[in-house]
């Protein structure tokens, strides 16, 4: 970088060098300071910069210049593609008719940050690296892509408006070009111009937003989940599906009565199990997993698409699979009575349930039976003499005893399940039943996952670990403060283990209070992720853990299979010239597993958000016919602007704005997670049970709004135990304007926003 002492007016080359090497935006002021310019020299610099801009050497404005064809040091970028798990962006202000094409910039995303998706906008710091560009996000900007999916509304003047389907977005966008769209259509749009005031144009009509299957479609588009396979990937899968399955190069396990236990509505079967006593007090067990690595080889078109998706996404009405159906639901799926290529984990399990030995092989298996969890449970409960199930249950009891001794985190929280009828309409929303049969399969899968991680470690081979780190200090402090409102202690100086949390939960006798403590513990946990560095799995109380058991639906498992192929010399070259011979890890992945691990961690979070959004929309649709009814609810979260409540036994979070709580002022106590009335001392706290009236249910956004059934908040008393407010009265606000500005103390005021309407909208 040039010296800051007085050197006189710089040359064009010196200006360009300074702009390119500056570690911050370089404007006229920065250039003048760097070269020590004064008086008339500053005027001369202004002329020089203008000349350089006219000559096409630099671009930008006087506060921040950059090389023509380059990118500003700090600028807004728009994601246009996802390549190999990385977000690719271009400058958001680049015009389609610019003389030069926009540079494609690879975004270096922060670990554990929500995955960027196509259409996202970020403020980023950029740098030129070799022949390309890199960018480091500073802040994610308003998600215009989410607003690009919505419902067409027509106002009285005939003007079209795009009503958002994202409950976080409150304003409609003007539609400049309706195309073939009509009022009430669910549409995809894109911006017309650079300014947000230019409006949007409809690029695709998706149909009726309230039709069956629309809710998952909304989530798929909103979160940018790839759901249409390129023809090249389909062709690649068709070719791979013709690979032969032979016992010449595989262990023949077709004589074993292996069974697959899955949900009754499972679309694929990627695991099956078998166990018997070994005559020495322990057990021999086999966990057979679909050999996806045999069919999906590194570098093929189907492999590239699977990497891009990262995992399958499961919705009540559909699956967006990681692999084309010919693989996921056919040749890779362990169907009953079919010879199937399998990666097999052979286990020896001691009487104490601990793993004694393990071995991996490629095998041919023939599934003896595929059964639903409920059927397996029924047979065992009714004492049927089924030797396959009897052997599995006996082995599982040993595994369960070892699990109890290990004492992993035990949070028994309900899971919602949306049941649809044949027409795709909601038949029922229920809590998913937890059976011993689920635990049997789960413990066998955990054992195989542990064996895979340890087996690769023993060979000093790369491992894609499933990592769940110990809760961080900040979250533990928040948990400690919250538990103090229950008069419970959490000493931060001790070693934090799952057992510590389990004992804490076990000591709570009141069911409502127990649920609160479990949810608080859940909030304190870190998010699990994939990575090549082992940090253990805190929740399962395991030192080494990898995902091995679901390569049909998780790319992480496919990477583990490929690593096992290399580590244990299990290679089986493809007898076809158009399929790569190597089915182990690619050199690219072996060199940098962290890159693809970060990418699939992000796609996993993307799928989870989309699945949760879809269930919220189904719940809102289910409840839309019951607006005005009163439900028993429990407060699940409290903020300064109100509290969130969920319907007991059904789910569906809805907001109760603080402005509807009557005439009292409410102070927000962050530690107690409570709103406290200044005059009445009335408390609304996390965990309170109370009756609320459903005021609004919007299936398009999944948003619910509740209101107190009485005319004044003081007429409704929360039921059950709640954490008391902290000692000491919160400081009163100085004046009313201060209350409104900070949003911490608000006076009750009635008022409800209107529902979205598809026709006759009047835009004001």
N, C-alpha and C positions, 0 to 999 in steps of 0.2 A: 504494500500500500504506500502511496506517495507520502513524503515527509510533510509535516504540518508547518514547517517554517516557510517564509516568503520565497517563492521560486518563480513568480511571474505567471503570466497566462499560460495554461497547459496546452499541449498540442491535442489534436483529435485522438491520437493513439493513447496519450496519457489519460484523457477523459474516459475513453472506453475501458482502459485497464482498471481505472479506479472504480467505475460502475460495476464491472464484473467481479472485482475482488472484494468490494465492500461487504462487510458482514451485516449491514443494515441498509434500509432504503437510502439511495443516494440521490438527493435533490440538489438544486442550485446552491442552497445554503451549505450543505455538506461538502460539495466540491470546492466552493470558495474557501471554506475553513481549512480543508485539507491542503490546499495550495497557497494558503496565506494571502488570498487576494484582498485588495482594498480599493476603495474609491472607483476610479475609472476602469480598473481591471475587472471589477464586478460587472460593470456595464458591458465590457467587451466579452466577458464570459456568457452573459445573457444572449448576445448576438451569435456567439459561437455555438451555443446549444441549439438556438433556433436554426442555424445553418445545418448543423448535424442532423436535426430532425427532418429538415426538408430534403437532405441528401439520402435519407433512409438509413442513417447509421444508428440512431437511437430513437426510442419511442417513450411515451409516458407523459408526465406533466412535471412542472418545475419542482414539485415536492418529492418526486421519485421517478428517476429515469431508469431505463433499462435498454440493453442492446436490442436493436431492431431484430425481430425474429426471436427474441429471447422472452423471458418472463420476469415480471417484477419480483423483487426480493420477498415482499409480502403481498399476497393477492388472494382473490377469491377463486377457487377452483370448483369445477363441476365434474362429478364422477360420470364417465361415459361407458365404462366397461369394467369387468372383473376378469383378470387374466391370472391363471395359476395362483388363485387365492389373493392376489394383490389388486387394489383399486387403482384404475387408470383414469386420470382426469385431464381436463383441458382448462385453460383460463375461461372463467365464466363470461367475461366481457368480449370474448373473441367472436367476431361476426362471421356468418357463413360466407359472405362475399369478400372477405379479406383476401388479399392477393396471395398470401402464403398460408398453408394449412396450419392449424393450431398444433403446438408441440404436445406430444402425449407424455404425461408426467406420472411417474409411479409414486404413489402415496405410501410413505412409511408410517403405518398405523401403530398407535400405542398398544402395548400388550393389555389384554383384558378389557379394552375399550369396545363398545358396541361396533359390530362390523358395519363398515360403510357399504352402501348399495348404490346401484345405478340411479343417477338423478340427484344424489346428495350433494350439498354445497358446503365447502369448508373454507375458512380463512386459514391460510397456510404459509409457512416460510419455505421458500424454494431455493434450490441450489443446482447448478449445472454440474453433472458428474460424468466425466468422460464424454461420450457422445450423446448422453441423454440427460434427463432432468429428474430430480427427486423433490418431494415435498413433505414437510412435517406439519401435520395439522395443529393449529393453535386453538381453534374453536369451530364446532359444528354450527352452521347457520340454519335459518328457518328451512325446514324440509319441504321444499317446493314439490318434490316428487309425490309426497303424501297428498298434497292438495291437488295433484293432477288426476287423481282418481276420485270421482264423485258422481252425484246425481244431477241431471239437468232439471232446472226450474225455469219457467217462463213467467215474466212479470206482466203487468197489465199493458205495457207498451210493446210487448213482443220481444223484449230483450231477454236473452238467455243468461242464466247464472249457474255456476257449478257449486252445488252444495257439498261440502266435504264429507267424507265418510270416516274421518279420523276425529275422535272425540276431543283431541287436543287442539284442533283447529276450529275456530268459532266463526270465521268470516267466509262468505261466498266470494267467488271470483267471476268476473265478467267473461262471458264466452263471446269471442269475436267471430268465430266461425263454427256454426252448429253442425255443418255437414249434413249427414243423414239422421242425426239424433233428434229425438222428440222428448217432450216433457216426461219426466219419470224414468228415463233411461239411465242405466249405470254406464258411464263412459270413461275412457282413457283420453287425456288431453295432453297437450304440450304448449309451452309458452309461445306466444306469437312474436314478441320482440324482447329487447333487453330490459325494458322497464316492466315492473310488475303491474303497472296500470294499463299495459297494452292488452292484457287479457290472454285467453288461451283459445286454442282451436281443438275440436274433437278429432282424434285420430282413429278411435275404435269404439264401436258401440258393443257393450258387453251384455245388454239385455235388461231384464227386470231385476232390480236390486233386492227385491223381496222374494224372488223365486228360490226354490230349493237349490242348493249348491252355490248360491251367490255369495254367501257369507265367507266361505273359504276362498273363493275367487278374489274377493276384496282383499283379504289378508295376503294372498299370494302376490298380488300386484303391488300392494302397499309396501311390503317388505322386500320386493325385488327378488322373489324366489324363482329361479329358472324352472319352468314347468313344461316346456315343449322341447323334446329332444331334436337336435339337428339331424338331418338325414344322414350325415356322415357317421354320427354316433350310432344311429339305428342300424346302418349297414355293417358297422364294425361289430356290433353285438350279434347280428345275424351270422356273421362269419365265425365269431368265437363260439357260438352255440353249437356249431358242427364238430367241435373238438371231441374226439372219442374218449370214453371212459373205460379203461382196461385194467385188469388185475396184473398185467405183466410188470408194470412199474409201480404198482400200488399194493398196499397190504389189503388182503381180502377179509373184510369183517362182515360179510353178508350173513353169516351164520348167527351173529349176535342179535337178540331180539330188542334192538334199540327202539325207543319210542320218542316221539315229539309231543310235548305238552305245550299248547299255545292258547291264546284267546280264541273263542268260538268263531270270531269274524276275522281271524288272521289272514292277510293276503299272501304272506310268504312264510316259510319255515326254514330258518337258518341254523337251528340247533336241535340236537336230540341227545338223549342220555340213557345210560345203562349202568347198573351196579350189581354186584353180588359179593357175598362173604368170601374172604380169601383163605379161610381155614386156619388162620393164625390170630383170629380175634378182630382183624381189620377188614378192609374192603378193597376190591378192585373196581374201578369205575372208568367209563369211557364217556367223554364229551365230544360228540361229533359235530363239526361245524362245516357249513357249505364252503367248498374250496373255490371261493371267488377268484383268488389270485391265479388259478389255472386258466380261467376264462378272460379275466380283465388284466391285461399285461401293460406294463409301463409304456407310455408314449402313444398308445393307440387312441383313436378318436373317442371310444367309449370310456377310456380311462381319463382323458382330459375333461370330459363332461362330468364324470363322477367326482373329480377333484373340485370342479367348479361348484357343484351342488353340496359336497361335503357330507351330506347325510340325507336320508329320506325325511319328509315332513308328513305327519299324520294328522288328518282332520276328521271330524265326525262323518263326512260324506265322501271323502276321497283320500288317496295317498299320492303325494308327489314323490315318486321313487328316485333313489340315487342312480339306479340302473334301469335300462329299458326292460319292459315286461318279459321279453323272451328269456332274459337272464334272471331277473328278480323273482318272477312268479312261475318260472318253468325250469330250465335246466339247472339253475343253482339252488332252487328250493328243494328241501328234503321231503319230497312227496312220498306218501305211503306206497309200499310195494315197488318202488322204482330204484334201480341202481343209480347211485349218485356219487360224484366225486366229493371227497370230504377231507378236511384237515382235522386230524383226530388228536385229542389230548388224552393220553393214557395215564391214569392216576392210581397210586396206592395210598390209601387213607387209613391211618391208624385207628385203634379203638377209641382214642381220645379225640378223633376228628381232625387231627393235624395231617398235613401233606407229608408223606414219607418219600415218595419218588414220583417222577413224571417223565413222560416220553412223548415226542410228537412224531406223527407220521402222516403221509398222504395215503388215503385208503379209499376203497369202494365200500359203501354201506347200502343196506336196503332196510328202510324204515319199516319196523314191524307194525306200528300203528301210530296214527296221528289222532290225538284226543284233546278235547277242551279241558281247561283247568277244572271246570265244574264237574265234568265226567270223572276225571281222575279222583277228585275229592269224594264224589259219591261212592265210587267203588271201594275206597279205603274206609270211609265211614260205615259202609254196610258190610264190611268184612269179607268182601269177595276174595276168593283165592286166586289172585292175579300175581304170579311170580315176578313179573317185570316190575310192577308197582311195589310189591312187598320188598324186593331188593333195594329199590330206590329209597323207600321210606326208612328202611333200617339204616342205610348209609347216611341218610340225611339227619337222622337223630344224632349220629356222632358229629356230623358237621355243625349241627345246630348247637351242640354242647360246646364245641370249640369256639363257635361264634359268641355264645354267652360268656365264656371265659375271657374272650377278647374285649367284650363289652363295647361294640361300636355304637355310634350315636343312634338313639332310638326315638324318633319323632313320628308318632302315629297320627299323622294329619290326614283328614279325608281328601279324596280326589274325586272331582266331578266327572261324570260320564254322560255324554249326550247320546241318546238312543233315537234313531230315526226309523220311520216306517218305510214301506216299499216305495212310496212316492217322494221320499226324501224329506218328509215333514217330521217335526219333532214329536216323538211318541212319549218320551220320558226324559227327565234330567234327574239322575240319581247319583248317589255316592258309590264309588266302585268298591265292591266287596273284596276283602283281603282274606284269602284262604291259605291253609297250609300248603296246598299244591303250588301256590305262587312262591312260597318260601323255599320249597323243595328245589324248584328249577333255579331260583335266584342263588341259592347257596352252591349248587353245582357250577353255575356260571362264574361265581366269584372265585371258586377254587381253580377253575381253568384259567381265569384271568391272572391270578396270582402266579400260577405255574408258568404261564407264558412270559411274564415279566422276569421271573427268576431264571428261567431257562435262557433267555437272551442275555441276561446279566452274566450268567456263568460262561457264556461264549464271548464276552466283551463285545457284543453286537449292539448296534443302535436300537434304542427302545423308544417308542412313542408312549410315554406314561400317561395314565389318567391321574392328574394331580388334584388333590384337594388339600389346600394348605390350612395350617392352624389359624384360627381367627386372629385378625390383626388387633393391635392394642387399641386403636381408635374405636373399633366396634365393641371390644370388650369393655371399654370405659362406658360406652353408651348402654350396654347391657347391665353393667354394675349399677349405674344410676337408675335404670328402670326397675331393677330388682329391689332396690332400696325402698321403692314405694310400696312393696309387699312386705317390708321388714325382713328381707332376705339379703344375705351377704355373698359377695363374690370377691374373694381376695385375689388381686392381680399378681401378687408375688409368687403364687404357687404355679406348678406345672399344669397347663391347661390340657385336659384330656377329654375324650368323649364320656368317660365314666363320670367325670365331675358333673357334666350336664345331666347325665342320666339320673344320678343320685338326687340332683336338685329337683328334677321333674317328679321322681318317685316320692319325694317328701311332701308333695302337694296333694292333699286329699280331695279338695273341692274340684269337681270336673271342669267348671268354667274357668277357674283360676289356673288349672293345669294346662288347659288349652292356650291360655295367654302366655304362660311361661314357655311352652313349646314353640309358639310363634315367635316370641322374643329371641329364643335360642336360634331358631332358624334364620332370623334377620341378622344375627351376629356372624353367621357363617360366610366364608369366602366362596366365590363361585368356582366350581371345578373347571379345569381346562386341560388341554393336551400339551405336552411338551417333552423334549428329549432329556431334560434334567429332572432327576427324581427328587421330589420333596414329600413323598409319601401320600397316603390318602387318610386324612384326619377322620372323616366321617365313618369310614369302615375300619379304622384303627389298624391299618395295614402299612407296612414299610415299603412294599413294592407292589404296584398295581398297574395293569395295562388292559386295554379293551381288546379282546380276542374273539368274542362270541357272536358278533353280528356284522360280518363283512358285507352282507347284502344291503344293509341300510346305514353303515357308518364307514367312512373312508379311513378313520383311525385304525379300525380292526383290519382292514385290508393291508395297511402298512405294516402292522404287526405280523400278519401272515407272511408277507414278503420277506420280512426280516428273518422269520423262522425258516423259510425256504433256503436262504443263504447260510444261516448259522448251522443248520442240520443237513446240508447237502440234499435237499429234497427237490431239486430242480427236475422238471419234466419238460424238455423242449417241445414246442408245438410242431407237429408234423405237417404244417402248412407254411408255404413260403410267405404268405401275406400276413402272418401273425408272428410277432417277435418271439425269439427262442427263449428269452430270459423272463422269468416270472417272479424274480426276487426284487429287491429294492433297486431303483434306478440310481445311477451315480449322482444325479442331481439331488435326489432326496437324501441319499446317504451323506452327501457333503453338507447339507443344511436342512436338517429335520425341523429346526425351530420355525422356519418360514412356513412350511406347509402345516405344522402343528398350530401356529397362530391362526392360519386361514381357516382350518376346520373348527377351531374353537369358536371363531366368529360366526361361521355358518350354522353351528349348533345353536348359538344364542339367537340368531335370526329365525330359525325354525321354531324355537320355543316361544318367541314373541308372537309369531304368526299363529301358532296353535292356540295360544292363550287368547289372542284377539278374536279368533273364530268362535271359541267357546263363549266368550263374553257376548258376541252378537247373537248366538243361538239362545243364550239365556234371556237376553233382552227381547228377542222375538217371542219366546215362550211366555214372557211376562207382559208383553204389550197389550194382550187382551184382558189383563187384570189390573190395569191402572185404576187407582182409587181404592183398591183393597188394602187392608192393613196386614202386615206381616211381622212375625217375631224376628228381630234382627240382633246382630251383635256388632258393636263398633270395632272396626279392624284397623283404623288409623285416624289420627287427629292432627290437624294442621291449624294455622292461625285463621284460615279462611272458612273452616268448617270441619266436619268429620265424615269419614267414610264408614258405611255399614254394609254388612252382607246378610242376606236372608238365611236363617238357620236351616240347614239340611238341603239347601238348594244352591247357594252361592250367588254370585252376581253382586259386585260392589257398586254402591251408589253413594252420591254425595248429599249431605245435608248442609247447605250453606249456613254460615254463622248468622247471616242476615235474616234467617227465618226462625231464629231461636227465641223470639220475643223481644221485649223492650230493654232487657238488661244489657250491660256491656260485658263481653267475655274476654278474659285474658288467657293467653296461650302459655301453658307451663310445659316447656320442652322436655324436661326430665321425666315428668309424670305422664307425658303424652296426653294432656287433658286440657279442656276448655273450662274455665272457672268463672262463674258469674260474679261480677264485682259487687252487686247489691244483694242478690239472693244467695250467693256462694254455691249455686248449683254447679254440679260437675258433670261433664261428659268426657269419659276417659276410655281409652282402649280396653276392650273387653266387656264393657257395659252391655247388658241385655235390655232391649227396650222395643216396644211396638212402634212401628213407623208405617206411614201410609205411602204407597208407591205413587209418586206424582208424575213420573215420566219414564218411559222405556223406549229407547230408540234403537231398533235393530240395525240400522245402517251404521251407527257408530259404536254400538254396544254399550252406550252410556245409560245409566239409571240415575234418577233423582228421587230422593225420599223427602218426606216432610213430616213434622210432628202432627199427630192426629188431633191434638188439642189446639185451641186458638192461641195459646201462649205456652212457651216452653215450660213454664213452671207447673203446668197441669199434667206433665208426663214424668213419671219417676222411673229412672233406670232400675232394672232388676238384677239381682245377683251381686256378687262381690266386685269391687273395683278398687284400684289403687287409690289411696287418699291423696289429695293435693299436698305438695310439699309445704313444710311449715313456713309461715310468714306470708303475709298478703302481698301479691304482686303490686308493683308500683303503679299508681293510677296515672293515666295519660295526662299530659299538661293541658291540652285543650282538644276540642273535637276535630280540628283540622289535623292535629298530630295523629289522632287515632286513625283517621281515614288514610293518611299517607303511609303509615307503617303497616297497616293491615293486621295489627296484633290485637286491637281493641275495636270492635265494631258494634254499632247500635243495630238492634234488630229492625228489619224492614221487610215487609212482604213484597213478593214479586217473583214471577216465574217466567223464564224464557219460553218462547213459543216452540212448538214442535216443527220439524222440517216438513214442508209441504211441497208436493211435486208440481202443483199448478197454481196459477193465480198469485204468484209471489209478487209483492210490491217492494221494490228496492228503494230505500230512502237514502 
